[in-house]
Amino acid sequence: MEILIQPGEVFWGLRAADGMNMPFGGKNIKISLHANNSDHNAASNQVNPLLISSHGRWFWSEREFDAEITPEKIVIENAAAPIQSGQAGDLKHAFQELSARFFPPQGKLPDTLLLTKPQYNTWVELQINQNQEGILEYAHGIIDNGFPAGVLMIDDSWQENFGVLRFHPARFHDPKAMVDELHSLGFKVVIWITPFISPDSMPFRKLFARGLLVTTPSGEPSLRRWWNGYSAMLDLTNPEAVDWLRGELDGLMRDYGVDGFKFDAGHPAQLDPQAVLHTPVTPQEFNSRYVDLAAEYPLNECKSCYRHAGWGIACRQGDKRHTWDCDHGIGALIPNAIAQGLLGFACNCPDMIGGGSVSAVGSELAYDEELFVRTAQASALFPMMQFSAAPWRVLSPAGVTLCREAALLHERFAPYILRLAEEYASTGAPILRCMEYEFPGCGYERIVDQFMLGSDILVAPVLEKGAVTRRVILPEGRWRSADGTIYDGGQTITAAAPLNVLPYFERVR
């Protein structure tokens, strides 16, 4: 199928992690929804088989397809199901039509604490040495430095082996007491999990004997390389395997008081191309079984989702580096978030403030204080925000103050964010929106460095090193800045943006 791109028309769709290449229509790019892997970790992020344009055109398939995109046309190939299409008046109405027909909202939200308070993840501080003393020190540091308590996520290596879903006895002398203390500080507690099983562990032996692991054509366990070495994978197409995992998760909640789970890994790229499964499925569909389970737990986080738009899943972007660039750093945050919203994954979270992709350099990364602060500000008016590296460890006192102000700004906007989230649960509307969505036909289709939070808040974070002003495009109407200045819209202004200022504007009704 060939789609000719009309003059001035641009497209969004397919994979959220390709957001830095959106809107499509300006350069050549190939995307395969069938592929197990791709650039920008795109196969390990949110996916929906749709294309939607600034002219209100939409294209949809119930299954995966491949697309070759040029400035002149989009060629769809290898479609596993028919391509359906339609025409609406503009981007917003096209999205509304797509959502209503193909991924209607389920009327659910993730635990609203994910939206109304900052999140804190122990990954950067502790990495593969998660331990009771370190986690409690981090949590007390949050409170002692005046940051609001929210969701605290205990990340990778809290257990002895993958698949052994109990706290490591050498690192956690009393995990129930630890969780109780975190609760007393005002946190809800999330635990990191994966569908991987360490070879020769006791769960591995039992699960393999029961036929609950992914195998090779020869009948041996499929050992796959991932970022933590080589592991077997639970066969998520087997209801008994899912029941086993659900039982383990419920046990963590029952025995330790854990509140929810970060469902990591299970990405399409990690499934053996020759996998023998209980029920044959594509790599994307295999990932869907994992997210089906995640959706049973209101306090969830998923980095990979396929066809779960409208489900109320908390969706985090792919890992970001501590850089100013537009492909893997701060410049990718807004384009990826716009893509997430237009794919139907509205409860979106940027990666960890300061960058979560630190495994190659360790937690002793030399942080650029300006970049760290600007990332916190850029995240503050997203639907969610997530800290990991402790600002009080890596920044000056002045930098800590600015990050705390960003966290408190998110908390102050929580009632508005929650109203938008409830609108999403009812109508499917994105929470974070591109300018074209709210102001169609005004020439804003290629703006990817400012965004709308709902219909009334325009946010223009500083994304360039050393910048102390920010060029802001104000649509028609009247707009009030954070300092109370009112501007007439329909113009481009230069807003003052020293390091202590996040430029944002409220529509004056």
Buried (B, 14 or more C-beta within 10 A) or exposed (E): BEBEBEEEBBBBBBBBBBBBBBBBBBEEBBBBBBBBBBEBBBBBBBBBBBBBBBBBBBBBBEBBBBBBBBEEEBEBEEBBEEBBEEEBEBBBBBBBBBBEEBBEBBEEBBBBBBBBBBBBBBBBBBBEEBBBEBBBBBBEBBEEBEBBBBBBBBBBBBBBBBBBBBBBEEBBEEBEBBBEBBBEEBBBBBBBBBBBBBBEBEBBEEBBEEEBBBBEEEEEBBBBEBEBEEBBBBBBBBEEBBEBBEEBBEEBBEEBBBBBBBBBBBBBBBBBEEBBBBEEBBBBBBBBBBBEBBBEBBBBBBBBBBBBBBBBBBBBBBBBBBBBEBBBBBBBBBBBBBBBBBBBBBBBBBBBBBBBBBBEEEBEBEBBBBBBBBBBBBBBBBBBBBBBBBBBEBBEEEBBBBBBBBBBBBBEBBEBBBEBBEBBBEEBBBBBBBBBBBBBEBEBBBBBBBBBBBBBBBBBBBBEEEBEBBBBBBBEBBBBBEEEEEBEBEEEBEBEBEBEBBBBBBBEE
